[in-house]
């Protein structure tokens, strides 16, 4: 008589993981159905330690959100503000007049930053030792494409060593729509790259599913547009990250489908393109002040399970990040033993979500000492990295990339495409 294993039995999956075999859709669904969080974490750590040993990565960075005016009305978003004529014309925003404000001071509920103000914040970050600025914003209906090109050029002028990671896929598509004559995705990316853009963040992926898209963010570009942008970026040599917003109206099966679509795309990028995904960041939905505020959001166990399963399913993406602002610093620390190898960085200012709701403090910062403590308490070794996961060494107020480590952290060399 053939013995049929329980739907929650993980022994077959464990055998695959231990042999280095790729997990399939049914395996992913079974992992989400299993209550055995400790076994899921153990399996995720097998993969994590195989790839990274005892290293846990962080970086010194700063986020800059250049505007919260947005033409979209995504139900899960508490960041956007509708644009009105009172906001002032685009040339005022670019010059630093109108409702433009500084991220270095308190900001109003609605805002747009001038190019000079973004550059000032970037220089302050560089002066503080940052190696990266992470720049995203709403889809502003009036700012011209030159604003974004000038932003990159200005940052490179005042802080030439800073890596600019900026503009989600939906922002890139928005740029194609505001150019006259219209530019293609490739042309937009090439112009931004030539102006100083180094890589793309992974935001805007949400969940690759038509049902979820139509219910939660139907006016936003779906998976086809998101993949078009990242595929083109990889073709021209611009690396990017990938994300998944979970814990709202999606089902566990839809999370697995999302991961498999990313994995399939990464297979192609690693095999055929000049760049690929650097890391995957599962983003924990925070319902406060959004149109989905009635939802409870994910629990801590769901966070851990999702992070661990991400490590198990995405066998061709080198790094899994727990973004401490979204999952909290305490849970991100625990996640270092659930398949996670990166807890992001210092961040400093973050306006997209605030766990305390609308009254929450947008100054969300971790010091290097705090990051080191979080990592060392887990028994891991803190490794400062740059955006491309090259090791950073510091001496006094200066820093350098350790070139000998570059090949060791490249996805193409750390993970063999299947």
N, C-alpha and C positions, 0 to 999 in steps of 0.2 A: 504494500500500500504506500502510495506517495504521500509524504508528509508536507502539507501546505503551511508555510510559515505565517505567523500572525502579521497583519498589516503594519503593526508597530514594531515588529522584530527587525533589528538592525544588523543581524549577523552577516547577511549577504552583502550589505552595503559596507560593513567593516572589512570584509575580505577584499572587496574592490579597492577600498581606500588603501589598505595595507600593501596591495600589489601595484598601486599607482594607476588603476584603470579609471576611465572616465565614467562618471555617474550619469544616468539618464533621467528623463522626466519623472518616471514612476519612482525612482530612487528619491528624487527631491520631494515629491509629494509625501512619500512615506516618512521622510525625515521631519517634515512639518507636522505630520500626524502623531509622531512619537512623543510621549511624555518624558522620555529618558534624556533630559537636557545634559546630564553629565557625560553620557556616551557620545552624544552629538559633539560636545565640546572636546572630548578626548580625540575623536576622529578628526575634527578640524585642526587640532593642534599637531596631529601627525603631519598633515600637509603643511601647516605653517612652519613647523620646525624643519621640515625637509627643505623648504625654500629659503628660510632666513635664520636658521639656528636660533640663538637666543637674542637676536637683535630686535629692538623695538624703535621705530623711527618717529621723529618729530621734526618740525622745521620752525624757523623764526620768520613769521609772516605777518601781514596785515591785510585785512579785508577793507575794501572801499566800495560802498554802495553809492553810485553817483546820482541816482534819482529814485524816488519811489512813485513818481507819476507813471502810470501804465494804462495802455488802452485795453488790456485784458481784464477779465473779471473772474479769475479762477476761484472756485469755491474753497479750496484748501488754503488760500493765501491770505494772510493778515497784513502783508507788507504794502500792497499796492494802494495808491490813492488816485482817484479819477482826476484827469487834467481839466482845467477850465481856463478861460481867457485871463483870469486874474493872475495866473501864474507868470505871465509876461512872455514876450516873444523869445524865440530861440537865440537871437543874437544877444539879448540881455543875459540869458543864462550863460552863454559862452564867454561873455565879457566879465561875468561875476557880479552882475547887477540883479535886479528883480528879486526873486525868491531864492536866489543862490545863497548857500550858507557854507560854513566850514565844518568839516568833520572833527576838527580839533576843539570845537566848542559845542555847547548844547544846540540841538537842532529842532526846528519846528516840525509839526506833524507832516507837512508837505514840503518837499525840497528838491532842488536840482543843483548840482555843483558845477562851477565853472572849470574849464581846463586848468587854470592856474591853481585852483583849490585842490583838484585831484593831484596835480603835480606836487603841491606843497605837502600833502599828506604822504605821498610816496617818498619824498625826500626825508620827511620825518621818520618814516619807517626805515629807510636805508641808514640814516644817521644812528638809529637805534640798533642796527645790526641785522635787519631783515634781509633775506635773500629773495623774497617773493612778495609781490602784491597780487591779491586776488580781487578782481574787479567785476562786479555784475550790477545790473540795475533793472528798473522797469522799462517797458517799451514806450519811450517818450514820443508823443506824436509830432513834436516840433523840432527837436534837435536834428541837425543835418548830419550826414555821414562824416563830413569833415571834422565835426566835433570829436568823434571817436578816433580818427586818425591823428588829430592834433593832440589828443590825450596821450596816446602811446608815444608820440614823438617828444612831448614835453616831459614825460616820465624818464625817457632815455636820456634827455638832455641834463636833467638835474640828478639822476641816479642811474648812470649807465650800466651798473652791474646788476641791478634788480631784474629778476625774471618777471615778466608780465604774463600772468595767467588771467585771462579776461574773456568775458562775453559768452554766454550760454548759446546753445544751438538756436533757440528761438530769437535771441538778440541778433545773431548773424543773419537769419532769414528776414528779420525786421529791417536790417541794414540794406538787404537787396531790394526791399520794397520802397525805401525812401530815397534811393539814388535815382538821378535823372541824367541820362538814360539809365534804365535799370541795369545793375551789375548782377552777374551770376554769383552763386555761392563761392565758386573758385576765385573769381575776381575780387570779391570782398575779402576773402581770407588772405589772398596774396598781397593785397594792399595793406591790410592790417599787419601781416607778417613783416613786410618791408618797413613798416612804421615802428616795429619793435615788439609786436606780439610774439610771445614765446610758446604758449600752449593754451588750450581751451579747458575750462572747468567742465564738469559733467552734468550740470544742472539742467532741469527742464525735461529730463527723461520720464519722471513720475512713474507710471506703470504702462508698459506697452500692451495695451488691451483696449479694444474699441468700446466695450461697455463702460469701463472705468473712464476713458477719455470723454465719452459723450455725457456722462453724468457729472464729472467733477471739474473738467476743464475743456469743454467742447470748443471754445473759441481759440484754443492754443494749438499750435502745430503738433501733429501726432508723431508716431514713431517713424514714419517714412521720412518726414522732414528732419527729425533728429539724426537719423542714421545718414541721410544725405550729407549733412554738415560734417559729421565726424568721419565719414568715409572720405570725403574730399580733403579734410584736414590731414588725415593719415596719408593720402596719396601725395600731398605736396610737402610732407615731412614735418607737419605740426602735430605733436602728440597731444593727447587729451585724457581726461578722466571720464568715468561713467558713474551714474548714480541710479538709485531707485528710491522713490518716496513710498514708504509702506506704513500700514497701520491706520488706514482710513476706510475706504469702501471696497478695497480689493480683497480677493481671496488668496489663500496660500498657493493655490494652483496657478494663479496669475503671477505671483512673485516668481515661481519657478520658470514659467514661460518667459518672463522678462529676462531672467538670468541666462537662459539658454539662447535667446536672441542675441544678447551681448556676447556670449561665448562664440557663437557662430561668426559674428562680425569680427571678433578678435582673431579667430583662425585665419580669416582672409587677410586682415591687416598684417599679421605676423608673417604670412606667406608671401604677400604680394606688394605691400606698401612700404614706404620709408619710415612710418611711425605707427604707433599703436596706442591702446589704452595703457596709461601708467598704473592706475589703480581703480578700484571699485569702492564707492562710498554709499552704503545703505543709509538713508536719511529717515530718522524716526519722526513721523508726523506729530506735530504739536498743534492741537485743535484750537487753542485759545484765540479768540477774536476773529476767527475765520467763519465762513458760512457753514462750516462743518463742526462748529463748536459743541454741538450736541453729542458728538462722538467721543468715546473715552480715550482714544489714542492707544498706542501699543503699551503693553506692560513691560517691566524689566526682563522677564523671562522671554517674552516675544522678541525684544531687542537682541538678547544673547543668542537665541535660536536663529534669528535671521542673519546675524553677523557670521555665526558658525557655518550655517548652510551656504552662505555666499562663498566662504572659503572652500567648501567641499565641491560646489557646483562649478565655480569659475576657475578651472584648473589651468587656464592659459592667461590669466591676469595676475601679475606678480604680487600685487599688494592689495590688502583689504584694510580699509580705514574705518575706525570708529571716530566720527566727528564729535568731539566731546561736547560741543555746544548743543547738539541735537540729542545725543544719548546720555548726556551728563558726564562730568569728569569721573565720578565714582564708578558708573557702569562701564565706561570706556576703559578704566583701569582693569576691571575684572575681565573685560573682553580680550585682553592680551593673553589670557589663557583659554580663549574660545575661538582661536583661529585668526585673531586680528594681529597685525604687525605694525600698525601706524595709528597714532592718536591725533594727527594733525599738528597744529602749532600754537603760537602765541595769540593769533587772531586780532586782539586789541579792541576793534570796533566791529559790531555785527548787528545789522538792523533787520535782517530777513525774518527771524523768529526770536522771540523772547519767552523763556519758560514762565516768567512771571506775568505774561499777558501784556496788554498795551501799556501798563505802567512799569513794565520791566526795564531794567537798565541796559541800554545798548552798549555800554562799555563792558565787554565780555573778554577778559584777558587772563592768560596764564603766564606766569613767569617761567624762565628756563629752570629755575630751581624747583618750581612746582611740578613741571613736566618730568624732570629727572626723578623727583621723589615718587610720583605716581608709577613710573616705570620700574624703578629699582625695588619698590616694595613688592612687586610681583616676581622678583628674581630675574627680570630681564635686563639687558644692557641698553641704555639709551644711546641712540646714534642720531646725531643731527644730519639731516639730508637736505639737498636742495630740491627743487620742484621735480627734477628728473631722477630722483633717488640716488644721486651721487653723494658720497660722504663729504661732509663739511668739517674742516678743522679750523679752530680759532686760536689766535695768539694775540693777546692784548685786545685792541679794538679792531683788528683786521681778521679776515677769514679767507680761506681758499678751498677750492674743490680738490679733493684727493683723486687725481686722475687714475691712479692704479685701481681704484674701486669701480670705475665707470662701467667696465664690461661686466663685472660681477652682478650689477644690479639691473642691467638691461633686460627687459622682458624677453627679448629674442634669445638671450644667452641663459637666462635663469629658467625659462619654461620652454619646453620643446612643443611646437605646434603639432596638433594631431589632426 
